């Protein structure tokens, strides 16, 4: 995503954290970088912890984008919370490049992402994708297609 994209992602995610705090909700932070996603902050009511984790996560990264794995791990983090209390915000360029097996294969990564987005749509009350591009380009329709097909809300930047 690049440093400009990461800084913008932090700002967007910070707005999402403010909404979660206002609703007295819990939040987790999952990083999609390298060959697999990682939970950098487990569910917490403390937004300050989530912000600190977000700061740490945005300093790392690099390599591939295991987006399907990140969605899967985010859904796992929801645990047994009732669907109506679950929200998922995905901040990314939307380019899944690493599949669930950890292989750098964009074709299987895209297929895995579609499956996980369908799971997210059925498990959460609201799923939002915030498309980011460090260069300021509008995402291609083929990038947005799996999100739209799953009924994920596409947020305007």
N, C-alpha and C positions, 0 to 999 in steps of 0.2 A: 504494500500500500504506500510505502514511502513515508518520510517524516512529516510532510505537510498533511498527508492523508491521516496519519496517526494522530496528529494534533487536532485535526478536525473531528476525528472519531471520538477523541476524549471529550471535546466540547459537546458533541451530540449525546454521548452516553451520560455526561454530567447532567444534562437536561432531563434525560430519562430517570436518572437517580433521584433528582429533585421531585419528580412526579411520584415515584415509588415512596419516597419519604413522606410526602403529603398524604398519600393513601394509607400510610402506616403498614406498608407491605414489606416483604422480605425480598432480598436481592442476592444473586450470585453473579460472579464474573467468570466467564469462560473465554480462554484465549485460543484462537484457531491459527496456529503457526507451527511450521515444521512438518513432521510426519503424522502427528496426532494432536488433538486438542487437549488442553489441561484446564482444570478448575483452579483458578488462582484465588478465589474467595468463595468458600462454601456459603450456603444460605445464612443471611444475617439480617437483623433489623437495624443494625448500625450502618447508616449510609457512609459515615466517615471511614469505616473499614473497607467498604466497597470502593470508595473513591481512591483510597490508598492502593488497593489491589489493582484498580484500573490504571493508576499511574505506573505501578511496577510492570504491569502487563504490556503497556504501550511502549515501554523502554526496551522490551524484549522483542520476540517475534523473529521473522525472517524465515526463509525457506518456502515451503509450500503452504497451501491453504486447505486444511482439512475441515471444510465447512460442515459437511454431513456429520462428522464426529463431534464438532462443537455443538450442533443442534441436538444430537443424541445426548451428549453429556449435560447440556442445559435442561433437557427434559428429565433426565435422571435426577438432577438437582431439585426438581419440583417435588420429588418424593410423593407422598400421599396427600398433598394439598388438594383441596377441592378445585375442580376445573374453573369454576367461576372466579377464583382468586388468583389464577395463574396467567401471567403475561410473559411474552418472549419478545425481546427486541434484538434484532440481528443487525449489527453495524458492520458493513463489509463492502468490498467492491463486488461481491457476489460471484466471483470467479472461483469455484471449487476446483482445486487441482490435485487433491490427494483423496483417495477413496477410503472407505472404512477399514480396509486391510492395510492402510499405510502406504499404498503404492501411488506413485506420481503418475496417475492415469486420468486425464481430464474426462474421458468418456465414462468410465465407471464412477468417477467422483460425482459427475452430474447426475447419474442414475441414483447413486446413494443419497445425494442431496434431495432429490424429488421424494424418495421414500420417507426421509426424515422430516421434510416439510409437511407431508401429509399427516404424519404422526403429530407434529406440532399443532397443526390446525385442529385436530380432533382432541388434543390434550389440553390446550390452552383456551381461555376465553378470548384472548386477542394475541395475534402474532403480527409483528410489524417488522418490515425490512427497511432499513435506512441505507440506501445505496450511496457509497462514497467513491470518489475517484480523485486522487491527488492532483491530477491535471485539470480537473473541473469538467471533464467530459460527461455528457449524459449517458447513462448506461444503455447498452444495446438491448433491443427487445428480446434477443435470445438469452441474455443474462437475466432479464426479469421474468421470462416465461415460466420457469419452475415455481417461482414465488407466486405468480398470478394463478397458475393452475391449482395450487394448494389452497388458494383463498387468503393468502397472506396480504396484508395491507402494505402497499408501497408508499412510504412517506416521502413527501417532497423535501428536498434539501433546504 
